[in-house]
């Protein structure tokens, strides 16, 4: 049970960071002229988080034999 709880906690943290990055990106774009390199780095980090979230979610689902 502890493994599932720790995975769920990690998943929640990753989702929060992903959501926070989304807000930062929106704010950066909406604030007028912005640093394109910074935007690219933020988007790259956001994609990395999305991949980590997907891997954790896939690992938490039981394998189903079709």
C-alpha distances in whole Angstrom, upper triangle without the diagonal:
4,5,5,6,9,10,11,12,14,15,17,19,20,21,23,25,26,27,29,30,32,33,35,36,38,39,41,42,44,45,48,49,46,45,44,42,40,39,38,36,34,34,33,30,29,29,27,24,25,24,21,20,21,19,16,16,17,15,12,14,14,18,20,23,26
4,5,5,6,8,10,10,12,14,15,16,18,20,21,23,24,26,27,29,30,32,33,34,36,37,39,41,42,43,46,47,44,42,42,40,38,37,37,34,32,32,31,28,27,28,25,23,24,23,20,19,20,19,15,16,18,15,13,16,17,20,23,26,29
4,5,5,6,9,10,10,12,14,15,16,18,20,21,22,24,26,27,28,30,31,33,35,36,37,39,41,42,45,45,42,41,40,38,36,35,34,32,30,30,29,26,25,25,23,20,21,20,17,16,17,15,12,13,15,11,10,13,14,17,20,23,26
4,5,5,6,9,10,10,12,14,15,16,18,20,21,22,24,26,27,29,30,31,33,35,36,37,39,40,43,44,41,40,39,37,35,34,33,31,29,29,28,25,24,24,22,19,19,19,16,14,15,14,10,11,13,10,8,11,12,15,18,22,24
4,5,5,6,9,10,10,12,14,15,16,18,20,21,22,24,26,27,29,30,32,33,35,36,38,39,42,43,40,39,38,37,34,33,33,31,28,29,28,25,24,24,22,19,20,20,17,15,17,16,12,13,15,13,11,14,16,19,22,25,28
4,5,5,6,8,10,11,12,14,15,17,18,20,21,23,24,26,27,29,30,32,33,35,36,37,40,41,38,36,36,34,32,31,31,28,26,26,25,22,22,22,20,17,18,18,15,14,16,15,11,13,15,13,11,15,17,20,23,26,29
4,5,5,6,9,10,10,12,14,15,16,18,20,21,22,24,26,27,29,30,31,33,35,36,39,39,36,35,34,32,30,29,29,26,24,24,23,20,19,19,17,14,15,15,11,10,12,11,7,9,11,9,8,12,14,17,20,23,26
4,5,5,6,9,10,10,12,14,15,16,18,20,21,23,24,26,27,29,30,32,33,35,37,38,35,35,34,33,30,29,29,26,24,24,23,20,19,20,18,15,15,16,13,10,12,12,9,9,12,11,9,12,15,18,21,24,26
4,5,5,6,9,10,11,12,14,15,17,18,20,21,23,24,26,27,29,30,32,33,36,37,34,33,33,31,28,28,28,25,23,23,23,20,18,20,18,14,16,17,13,12,14,14,11,12,15,14,12,16,18,21,24,28,30
4,5,5,6,9,10,11,12,14,15,17,18,20,21,22,24,26,27,29,30,32,34,35,31,30,30,28,26,25,25,22,20,20,20,16,16,17,14,11,13,13,10,9,12,12,9,11,14,13,12,15,18,21,24,27,29
4,5,5,6,9,10,10,12,14,15,17,19,20,21,23,24,26,27,29,30,33,34,31,30,29,28,25,24,24,22,19,19,19,16,14,15,13,10,10,11,9,6,9,10,7,8,11,11,10,13,16,19,22,25,27
4,5,5,6,9,10,10,12,14,15,17,18,20,21,23,24,26,27,29,32,32,30,29,29,28,25,24,24,22,19,19,20,16,15,16,15,11,12,14,12,9,12,13,11,11,15,15,13,16,19,22,25,28,30
4,5,5,6,9,10,10,12,14,15,16,18,20,21,22,24,26,27,30,30,27,27,27,25,22,22,22,20,17,18,18,14,13,15,14,10,12,14,11,10,13,14,12,13,16,16,16,19,22,24,27,31,32
4,5,5,6,9,10,11,12,14,15,16,18,20,21,23,24,26,28,29,26,25,24,23,20,19,19,17,14,15,14,11,10,11,10,6,8,10,8,7,10,11,10,11,14,15,15,17,21,23,26,29,30
4,5,5,6,9,10,11,13,14,15,17,18,20,21,23,24,27,28,25,25,24,23,21,19,19,18,15,15,15,12,10,12,12,8,8,11,10,7,10,13,11,11,15,16,15,17,21,23,25,29,30
4,5,5,6,9,10,11,12,14,15,17,18,20,21,22,26,27,24,24,24,23,20,19,20,18,14,15,16,13,11,14,14,10,11,14,13,11,14,16,14,15,18,19,18,21,24,27,29,32,34
4,5,5,6,9,10,10,12,14,15,16,18,20,21,24,24,21,21,21,20,17,16,16,14,11,12,13,10,8,11,11,8,10,13,12,11,14,16,15,16,19,20,20,22,26,28,30,34,35
4,5,5,6,9,10,11,12,14,15,17,18,20,23,23,20,20,19,19,16,14,15,13,10,10,11,8,6,9,9,6,7,11,10,9,12,14,14,15,18,19,19,21,25,27,29,32,33
4,5,5,6,9,10,11,13,14,16,17,18,21,23,20,20,20,20,17,15,16,15,12,12,14,12,9,12,13,10,10,14,14,12,15,17,17,17,20,21,21,23,26,28,30,34,34
4,5,5,6,9,10,11,12,14,15,16,20,21,18,18,19,18,15,14,16,14,11,12,14,11,9,13,14,11,13,16,16,14,17,20,19,19,23,24,24,26,29,31,34,37,38
4,5,5,6,9,10,10,12,14,15,18,18,15,15,15,15,12,10,12,11,7,8,10,8,6,10,11,10,11,14,15,14,17,19,19,20,22,24,24,26,30,32,34,37,37
4,6,5,6,9,10,11,12,14,17,18,15,16,15,16,13,11,12,12,9,8,12,10,8,11,13,11,11,15,16,15,17,20,20,20,23,25,25,26,30,32,33,36,37
4,5,5,6,9,10,10,12,15,17,15,16,16,17,14,12,15,14,11,11,15,13,11,14,16,14,15,19,19,18,20,23,23,23,26,28,27,29,33,35,36,40,40
4,5,5,6,9,10,11,13,14,12,13,13,14,11,9,12,12,8,10,13,12,11,14,16,15,16,19,20,19,22,24,24,25,27,29,29,31,35,36,38,41,42
4,5,5,6,8,10,12,13,10,11,11,12,9,7,10,10,7,8,11,11,10,13,15,14,15,18,19,19,21,24,24,24,27,29,29,31,35,36,38,41,41
4,5,5,6,9,11,13,11,13,13,15,13,10,13,14,11,11,15,15,13,15,18,17,17,20,22,21,23,26,26,26,28,31,31,32,36,37,39,42,42
4,6,5,6,9,11,10,12,13,15,13,11,14,15,12,13,17,16,15,18,20,19,20,23,24,23,26,28,28,29,31,33,33,35,39,40,42,45,45
4,6,5,8,8,6,8,10,12,9,8,11,12,10,12,15,15,14,17,19,19,20,23,24,24,26,28,29,29,32,34,34,36,40,41,43,46,46
4,6,6,8,7,9,9,12,11,8,11,13,12,12,15,16,15,17,20,20,20,23,25,25,26,29,30,30,32,34,35,36,40,41,43,45,45
4,6,9,9,12,13,16,14,12,15,17,15,15,19,19,18,20,23,23,23,26,28,27,29,31,32,32,34,37,37,38,42,43,45,47,47
4,7,7,11,13,16,14,12,16,17,15,17,20,20,20,22,25,24,25,28,29,29,31,34,34,34,37,39,39,40,44,46,47,50,50
4,6,10,12,15,14,13,16,18,17,18,21,22,21,24,26,26,27,30,31,31,33,35,36,36,39,41,41,43,46,48,49,52,52
4,7,9,12,12,11,14,16,16,17,20,21,21,23,25,26,27,29,31,31,33,35,36,37,39,41,42,43,47,48,50,52,52
4,6,9,8,8,11,13,12,14,16,18,18,20,22,23,24,26,28,28,30,32,33,34,36,38,39,40,44,45,47,49,50
4,6,5,6,9,10,11,13,14,16,17,19,20,21,23,25,26,27,29,31,32,33,35,37,38,40,43,44,46,48,49
4,5,5,6,9,10,11,12,14,15,17,18,20,21,23,24,26,27,29,30,31,33,35,36,38,41,42,44,46,46
4,5,5,6,9,10,10,12,14,15,17,18,20,21,23,24,26,27,29,30,32,33,35,37,40,40,43,45,45
4,5,5,6,9,10,11,12,14,15,17,18,20,21,23,24,26,27,29,30,32,33,35,38,39,42,44,45
4,5,5,6,9,10,10,12,14,15,16,19,20,21,23,25,26,27,29,30,32,33,37,38,40,42,42
4,5,5,6,9,10,11,12,14,15,17,18,20,21,23,24,26,27,29,30,32,35,36,38,40,40
4,5,5,6,9,10,11,12,14,15,17,18,20,21,23,24,26,27,29,31,34,35,37,39,40
4,5,5,6,9,10,11,12,14,15,16,18,20,21,22,24,26,27,29,32,33,36,38,39
4,5,5,6,9,10,10,12,14,15,17,19,20,21,22,24,26,27,31,31,33,36,36
4,5,5,6,9,10,11,13,14,15,17,19,20,21,23,25,26,29,30,32,35,35
4,5,5,6,9,10,11,12,14,15,17,18,20,21,23,25,28,29,31,34,35
4,5,5,6,9,10,10,12,14,15,16,18,20,21,23,26,27,30,32,33
4,5,5,6,9,10,11,12,14,15,16,18,20,21,25,25,27,30,30
4,5,5,6,9,10,11,12,14,15,17,19,20,24,24,27,29,30
4,5,5,6,9,10,11,12,14,15,17,19,22,23,26,29,30
4,5,5,6,9,10,10,12,14,15,17,20,21,23,26,27
4,5,5,6,9,10,11,12,14,16,19,19,22,24,25
4,5,5,6,9,10,11,12,15,18,19,22,24,26
4,5,5,6,9,10,11,13,16,18,20,23,24
4,5,5,6,8,10,11,14,15,17,20,21
4,5,5,6,9,10,13,14,17,19,21
4,5,5,6,9,12,14,17,20,22
4,5,5,7,10,12,15,18,19
4,5,5,8,9,12,15,16
4,6,8,9,12,15,17
4,6,9,12,16,18
4,6,9,12,14
4,6,10,12
4,7,9
4,6
4
